[in-house]
Amino acid sequence: MTPGRAPGASGAHDAARRALRGLVMEATVRIHRPDAGYASDEPGTFLGSGYFVAPSWVLTCAHVACGGEGGEVVVMYEPAPGRGMSAVSGHVAAALPEGVGSVPGNWPAPDLALVQLNEPVDHECVYLSERPAAYYGEGKVLYAGWTVIDGRLRMLDGTLTVQGTIGGWTTDVQMRLGDNDLPDGVSGGPVIDPERGEVIGVLKSRSDHARGGTSTGLEQLRTLPVPSGELTTEQDDLYQAVVQAHDRYHRDRQRHPGARSHTWADVQGQLGARPGQTLSPDERVQLLGRLADLPPPASTRSLLDLLDSLPDFEAPSPLPAPRGWRDGLGALYEYARDDGALYLVLDYAVHAMTADRPFLAPSTPAAEEALWSRVWQAAQRLGPGRRSALVERRVNRMAARRPAPVVGTGRSGASVQSSVLVEIVRRGWEPDRCDWSVFVVRSGGETKRLKEVERVPLGDLATHLSAPLGEAFRQCDTPGRPAVLQVATEHSLLALEVEDWRLGPEEERLGTQRPVVLRCSDRDQLTENGRGGGAGERFAAVPDGDYRLDIEEERRARWRWLHAHPVTAAVLDCDDGLRKPVPSVEELRGMAHGTVPVLCRIEGHTYDGHTYDGHSYDGDADGLAQLVRGGFGVALWRRRRGLPEAVCGEFHRGTLDEIAGPPSAHRLPEAVRDLRSRLHSGRPETFWANGIVLLYDDPHQPLPGSGDLLEAP
């Protein structure tokens, strides 16, 4: 038995180490040249290793990532154990140092690169240490990477001994590693502190004359270029964008109630890690996640001044200097006194929540309040004097804080213009087929039917609608202002992914070309339980005429309010990743008129158990029907596309910011189109919006028919 450990502790510790190894291997990737394609296991295209550090971001060596052509690479990864390798294209977003030509194996320190994926995929991310790797002076580290063994690409992992540093106490210090062979290909892989269960660096090179090699500490990412202009969003600073996305990812993973596997914080807890002498791993990821909801520090100088102002903290500034909130927290770990560690951490959090902002996002005030709630909860472990000091600190700093510019996310709107309407009606006796009509809707509300077709397979709709939609758009588009596409379907067909349709093989998706919104055509046919009924049940949801009139009056009043005042998003069916029922109709009717409901847990829709386009869908149409019956004409949701465990924190945060950005609901269709456009152009800050859908059903613009194909007016 290991000295100092209780009986059974050694076995538990070994199990935790095995779990840590599994997490590392799930996040470690191999990088290929772009000519590798999407199913290549050929060693000839293999460049080296890397690992996921945040959603859609891979960290590796610059000499690995820049071995491709034009900065383009293919990332091969395994979405989950046993599922086989998948491929996704990416490009080099940054390389350190900048402006260096690729000399294989001889790229100057720090030799780091960030690869940005070109499309969203589901994957695991490592946990990145907040403290500089230079503080890791002895002991062993773990590593992982890919290499070629007997002509096949295989993952390799093992241990290395820390043998000191190269570069001294400078900005480009590297860690010397020995006592194991490092074959070709493992460069770019992670280096892990096995005691804390966190990644501390990147394998850089192997030794030419002995076993082992060198690694670069994660803190070298702080040397990424600082934007020269003003910050208006987190995405203006690449470093802040990546590390804050990393911290939000682990916060959301940790509190996801449906997760069935260990998280990094779980494993760190099993290892007995105690960050900063006071925080549990769970407390750490929650605190860092809350800090990551805030705008970043206004500058490195402001963060250093903040650290200097902490009354119980005196220490030399680490190199490179801290840039983000997590860096400041990591600096506290090494110098906090045992008796004051918790207060120091909480005092730092209060300074961060009350700091001057380079900008404000609509979610910032709520993020500040959420952070204070967590700080106050933790402060109950302190004495009354220190609790009072934290409250006083917060009040005084809030009063002294300079105002920051408010940055909205809405896009420019447009005056009323002609639009295109597609009405799709499912054939009840042939549920896999539908009838459809295409209309041009003039600015004054007059509708003109261009074409109607019956008995079209649902899976072939995009092909059949291509030509008539092209004509309708030509009649409605004006220079620089593509017309809105309205798609009216019964609630059970709202799963049709119209925004992803293309009018031709070389055309962009409709949702990126123009605003695409959905309307509910069977509003009057919804029964009390939310499902569609037959003709005999058409008014089953409304016991008498007065009730129906009240609903219609509320619907119009709600629409008018949303288009005259700022709006607020409200997630109704999800609480920190846990599905909850959509409120009842009466509860929905009681919500403020400025509310735009958001549904997070929609998996799909069914209609009598049938499928279309080769897919089957869960029965979530009732939640949407509930919103319609509650008088809402504007709502948002996302198509989760078979990922029931997908982290939803970023979706909640993103909808709050995007909905609160436009001054009224008028601009929501264009704001969603802009999101889709940025998403499909590979902007990682919009990947949360993958599958986003907008219901935008104007009660003042009646549909030309109520389920039946009518003659054109």
N, C-alpha and C positions, 0 to 999 in steps of 0.2 A: 504493500500500500504506500502511496506517495505520502511523505511526511507532511503533516499539517492539514491533511484532508480527512474528512469524516468518512466512515465506512460507506461505500456506495458512491461517494462523490467522484472517484476516479472514473467509474463507468459512465456516470452522467456527463462528466467533462468530455470523455471520448466521444460520446454520442453527439454532443454539441459541436465538437470539432468535425465530425462527419457531416453534420447538417451544414456547417459553414462551408465545407468543401463543396457540397452540392450547390449552395447558393452561388459560389464563385464560378463554378463550371456552367451554370445556367446563363450567367451574364457574359461569359467570355466568348468572343466571336473570332472568326478568321476573316481576313480581308484579301480580296482578289482584284486583279485588274478588271476593267470594265468589259473586256472581251470574254470574261468568264461565263456570261449568260446567267441564267437563273437556275440551272440545275447542274452546275459544274463541281466535280470533285477532283478535277485535274490538278496535280501539283504544279504544273507548268504555269498556271495563272496565279498561284498563291503568293501573296506579298508578305504576310505576317499576321500578327494577332492584335487584338484590341478588346475592349469591353464596354458595355453599356453603362453610362454614368447618369443619364437622365432620359426620360422618354424621347426617343428619336435622336439621341446623341451618343456617339461612340468616341472614346478616348483611346489614342494609340500613339505610336512614335511618328514623327514627321517623316523619317526616312522610309517608314512602311507606307503611310497613306499617300505620300507624294510619289510613290513608285508607279502609280497608275498614269493614265494619259489625261491631261487637261484637268487634273484634280478630281476625276471621276473614279469611283471604286464600286465594287459589289461587296456587301457585307453578308456573310453566311452565318446563320445563328439557328439555334434550336428553340422554338417557342415554348416547349415544355418537355420534360424528360420523356424519351421514348417516341416523340412525335416526328423525329427526323429533321434534317436540316432544311431551312428555308433561306431564300435569298431576297435581298432588297438593295436597290441602288442607293448610292449616296455620293456626296461630294465633300471635298475638304473646305470647311468653313474658315479654318484658321490653322496656321502652322507657326511654331516657335523654334528658333528665331525666324522673323520674317525675312523674305528676300534672299534665301539661301538656296542654291541649286542642290538637286538631289545627288548625293554621293553615297551610295549604299554602304551602310555600316559606319559612316564617318560624318554624320550630320552633327553640327555643333550642339552643345547643350543649350537649352534643355531638351531639344529634340522631341517635342510634343505636337500633336495635331488633334483637332476636333473634327470629326466627320458627322455631317448632318444628313440624316436619311431623307430621301426624296418623297416618301409616303409614310403614313402612320402604320405601324405594326404593333402587335402585342408582344411584349418581352419583359424580362426581369432586368433590374438595375442593381449594381453593387452599392454598398454604403461607403461613402467617401469620408475619411477622417477630416476633422476640422483643424487638427494640430499639425504643424510642419513636420515632415518626416525627419528633419535633421535632429529632432529631439529623441528619435529612436536610436539609441546609441549602442545597444548590444542585444544578444539573444538571437532567435531565429525568426525568419519570416517564411510565409508560404508564397508560392507563385503558381501561375497557370498560363498555358498558351498552347498554340498549335504547332506541329512540326510534321515532317515527312518521315515515316518509319516503314521500311520495306516497300517503298513506292506508294504508300497510302497516307493520306492526311489523318493524323490522330491527335487527340488532345493529350497534353502532358501536364502533370502537376507534381509538386514536391516541396521540399524545404531548402532554404539557403541560410547560411550563417552571416550575420552582419559583422563586417570587418572594418568599420569606420566609414569615413567620408572622403570625398575628393572635392577640393575647392574651399574647404574651411567654412567659416561663417560668412558666406557670400550669397548673392542672389542666384547663383547657378550651382549650388552644392549638389553633389550626387552621392548616393550611398553605395559603398563597396560591398559586394556579396560574394561568398565563396562556398566551397565544400560541396559543390554539385555541378554537373555538366549542364550547360545551357545550349541546346542545339539550335541550328538555324530555324527561324520561324517564330520562336517564342517572344521575340522583341515586340513590344506593344502590349504584352499581357499584364495582368494586375499583380501587384506585390501587396501582401496582406499581413497585417499585425494579427497573429493568431490568438493573442491574449485578449485584445479588445474586440476582435472580430470586425475589423474595418480595413478598407483598402487605403494604403498610404503612398503608393507610387506606381510607376510604370517601368517595366523592364526595358532598359535602353540598349544594352550591348553585352556581348560576352567577352571574356578575357581572351587575348591572343596567346598568352603564355601560361595560363593556369586555369583551373576550374573556377566557375563563377562568372561574374561580370558586374555591371552597374545598374542602378535604377535611378529614376528621376522622381522627386517628391511632387505630390499633387499641388503643393503651394506654388509651384512654378506657373500654374495657370493664371495666377494673379498678375503675371507680366503681360497678359494679353492687352492689346492696345486699348487705351481709354478713349472713348469718343471725344472728339474735339468740340462738338456743338452741345447744345443743351439736351438733357435727357427729357424725353416726353413720354416714353414707355420703358418698361423693363427691358424690352427687346433691343433698345438702342445700344446696350452694353452687353456684348456676347458673354462675358464672364458672368455677369449677374443673371442673365437669362438662363444659363445652364445650371448654375449652382442653386438658384432659387427653385427651378423646376425639379431638381434633384431632391431638395428638402421637402417640397410639397408632395412629391411622389411617395417618399417613405412615410410621411405623416399619414397620407390617405391609405396606403397599403396597411399600415399598422392598425387603423381603426375600421378597416373593411370587415363587417361582421360575417360575410359569406366566404371569406378566404379559408381554404382547407389546408394550406401549407404554412410552414414556419416563415416568419419574416426575419429580416436582418436583426431587428430589435429583439425579437424572441430569442434568437440564437445568442446574441450578445448577453442577454440576461442569463441564459443557461451557462455561458462561459464565466459569469461572475463579474463582467465589466461594470465599472462604476465611473462614468465620465465626470471629470471635474470634481471628483471626491464627494459629490453630493447628488448627482442626477442618476436615476436609473436609465437604462437605454430607452425605455418607453417614454419617460419624461423628456429625454433629450430630443427624440424625433418629433414629439408633439410641440416642444418649444421652438425648435428650428423650423418646423412647418408653419407655425404662427408668425415667426419672424419673416419667413419667405412670402407671406401674404402682404407684407408691407412693401412700399417702394424701397429700393435699395438706399444705402447712405448717399447723401448728396455728393460726396467725394471721399477719396481716401483720407484727405486731410481732416475732414469733419469726423470720420470714424476714429482716427488717431486722437483727435482732441477729446472725443467722447471717452475713450479709454483713459486718457490722462486725467479726466475730471472725476473718475471714480475714486471716492475717498479711501477705499481700502485696497487699492491696486497700484503697485509700483513695479514696473518691469520694463526691460528693454523691448523695443518693438521688434517683432520677428521679421525676417526677410524671406521673401518679398513682403512688403507691407500689406496688411489686411485691406481687403476691398469690400467684402460683403459682411452681412450680419453674422453669418456662421464663422467667418474668420475671427471676428472679435470675440465670439464665445470661446473658440478654440484657444485664443491667447490667454483667457482667464484660467484655463485648466491647469497650466503649468505653474502658476504662481499664487493661486488662491490658498489662503490659510485654512486649515481644517475647520476652525471654529467660525470662520466667516464666509465659507465657500458658497452656501446657499444664498445668503443675503447679497453677496457680490453678483451672482448670476442674475438674481431677480432685479437688483438695482440696474444692471446693464440692460435688461429687458425693458424696464421703465424708461431709460434713456432712449432706447431704440424706438419705442412706441410714441415718444414725444419729440423726436428729432425733427429738424427742418427737412422738408421734403423737396426733392428735385421736381416732383410732379405729384399730383393726386389722381388716383383712379377712382371711379365710383365706389369700388369695394373697400377703399382705404379706411373710412371711418368704422365700418363694421369689423375690419381686420384689427384695428386698434382696440376696439372694445373686447373682441375675442381674446386677444393677447393679454389684456388687463385681467380678464376673468381667470385665465390660467395662472397668471402671476399671483393674483390674490388667493387662489386656491392653494398654491404652493406655500404662500406666506403664512398660512396657518401653522406651519411647523416652526415659525420664528416667535420670538417674544413680542409682547405688545409694543414695546418701544420701537423695534425695527419695522413692525407692520405700520405704525403711525408714520415713520420716516418715509416709507415707500409711498403712502398716500399723499403726504405733503410734497414729496418730490414730483409726483405726477401732476398735482394741481399747479404747482409753481412753474413747471416746465411747459405745461399746456398754455398757461397764460402768457409766457414769454415767447412762445414759438412764432416765427414769422409765417405769414400765409404763403401757400404754394399755389401755383397755377393748377386749375382743374383741367384734366385732359379727358375729353369725351372720346368715345369710340365710334360715334355715329358718322355716317357719310352724307354727302350732300344729297338733298332730296330733289324732287322734280314736281312741277305742276301737273295737274290732271292731264292725261293724254290717253289715246286709245290703247286698249289692251287686248290680249288674246285669251279666249276662254275655251277650254276643253271640258266637255261634260261626258263622263263615263258612267254607264249604267250596266250593272251586272244582270245577266239573264238568270232569273231565279231557277228556271228548269234546266239551265246549262251553266252551272256555277263557274266553269273554267273559261267561259266566253262572255263577251260584253258587246254592247252597242255604244257608239260614240258619235259625238258631233263636235265640230270646230266652229267657233264663232269669233267674229271681230266685234269688240265692244267699243263703241265710240265714246268720246269724252263726255257726251251728254247722257250716256246710258243706253242708247239705242244699240240693239244687237243685230248682227247680220250673220246668218249661218253660211259658212263656206262649203261644208261637206258633212255628210253623215254616212256611217257604215254600220251594218249589223253583223252579229255573230263572229266577231274577231277574237281569236284566242288571246287571253290576257298576256301571255308571254310574248306575243308578236305585236303588241300595241305600238312600241317605238317605231318599228319598221313601217307599219300602216299609216302612222300619223306624220311621218317625216315630210312628205310633199305638201300636204295641206297646212302643216304648221309653218313650213318655209314660206308659203304664200301669205299666210296670215301675218307673219312677222314683217314681211316686205310691205304690207299695207299699214302697219302700225308703227314700225321703228322710225325714228327721226335721227339725224346725225348726232352721235354721241349719247343718244338716249334710247337704248333698247326697250321695247315694250315689256310690260309685266305679263307673265304667263300665269293665268289662273286655271287651276285644275279642280273641277268640281266632281266629287265622287261620294257615294254613300260611305258611311263611317267605316264599314268593314273593308273598304279598299284603300284606306289612307296609307297602307303600307307600300303602295306602288311607288317605286323609287324614280319618280318622274324627273327629279333634278339631275339624275345621272344619265338620262337618255341623250343620245347624240343623233343629230339629223343626218349625219353621214359619217363614214369611217374616219375621215380626217377632221371632223368637226369637234369643237370643244363640247363639254357637257353643258346641257341647257342651263343648269344651275350656276355655272360660272359665267355664262354669256349674258344672262339677264335675271331679274328677280323672278323666282318661281314660288308661288304660294298655293296653298290648298284651301278648298272650301268644302263644306259638308252639305251634300244635296238632299239628304234624308232627315234633316233636322225635325220636320213635323211628323215623321213616322217613328220616332224613337219612343219606346214604351217606358214605363216607370222604372224598370230595372236597367235601362240604358241600351237594350238591344233593339235592333230594327224589327218591326212587326210587319204583318201583311196589311193588305188594303183595309181589312176590317178593323185593324188596330191603329189606324192612322192617327187618331187623336186620343189613344189610351193614356198618354202621358199627361193629358190636360183634362181634369174632371169637368170643368165648365168653361164657357167662353171668356169669363172675366179673368180667370187664371192665365189663360193663354195670352190675353191682351197684356196682362201685367208682365209676363215673360218677354214679350216682344218690346214693350216699352223699356224694360230694363236693358234689353240687348242693345237697343238704339242709344239709350242714355250712356251705357258703358262705352260704346263705340265713340260717341261724341267726346266723352271725357278723355279717353285715351288719345284722341287726336287733337286735343287742345291743351294738354298738360304733360309734364314729365311722367314717365311710367316706371313701375317697379316690378322686377321679376320675383316670383315666389315658387320655389320647388315644392310640389305638393305630395309627391308619392315616394320620397326618399329622404331618409334621415341618416346622414353620415354613412351612406352605402346600404342601409337597411330598408328594404321595401316596406312601404306602408300604404294603406288604402287611400284612394282619392277621396277627398271629403264628399259628403252627401250633397245633393242638389241644393238643399236649403242652406247648408253651410257655404257653398260656393256663391249662392246669391247674396249672402251677407258680406262677402269680401269687398274691399274698397274698389271703386270703379277704376282706379289707376293701376290695378294689378294685372300683370301678364302672367298667367300660370305656366309653369314649366313641369314637364313630366320627364323623369330621368330613367325610369325602369321599364320603359316600353320595349318589349322583345319582338313584337310583330303582331299580326292580326290573323284571325281565321274567319272564314265564312263557310259555315256548315261542314267544317273539317276538311275542306278541299284545299288544294295547293295551286299556286300559279308560278310560272317561270321556274319550275323544278324545285321550289322551296315550300316548306310548311312553316306555319307561324303559330305562336302561342296566342292565347285568347286575351289580348290586352286592349281590344278595341273599346271595351266598356268604359275604361277610364277616359278616353277621348270623348265618347258619347256623353259621359257625365259632364264634362266641361261645356259641351254644346248645349245640353239641356239646362245648364246653369246660367246661360245667357252670355257666354264668352265667344266673341268673334275673333279674338287674337290669342294665340297660344303657341308655345314652343315645345318640342320634344326632340329626341334623337333616336335614330334606328341603331340599336345596339348590335345588330347583325351577328347574333349567335355568341356574344361574349358576355354571359351573365355575370362574370366576376370582374369585368372591366372596372378600373378605378374611376369613380365619378366625381371626385372632389374638384378637378379642374373644370369639368362641365358645369358644375354648380357655380364656381367662381367666374367662369367665362360668360355664362348667360347673365349673371348679375351685372358685369361690366358692360356687355354689349347692349343689354336692354336699357340700362340706366344712361347710356351714352346719348342716343338720339333724344332731342327735346320733346318728341311726341312719337306716337306710333306710326305717323306718316312715313318715317324713314326706315322702319324696320325691314320692309322687303329689300331695300337696297343694302342695308347693313348686313343682312343674311347673305345676299349675293356676294358682297365683298368678302365676307368670311369664307364662303365656298371658293371664291377665286384665289384667295391667298392660301387656303388649304391645299388646293390642287396644284399650286405653283411651288409647294414644298416648304411653306413657312411654318416652322415647328411651333410657334406660339399660337397657331390656330388649329393644331391637331386635335385639341379637345372638342372641336366643333364637327368632327367627322360624323356624318349621318344626321346633321341638324335639319329640322323640318319646321316650317312656319305655317300655322293656320292663320289665314287672314281673310275673313269672311264678312264682307261689307253688307250690313242689313239694309242699307239704302240702295243697294244694287241687286235686285232680285234676279235669281237665275231664270233663264228663259223657259225652263221646264222644271217640274218637281219630281223627276224620276223617269218621265216618259219623254221620248224624242218628239218634239213639237215642230210644227211648221214654222219656218222663219217668219218673224214679224214683218 
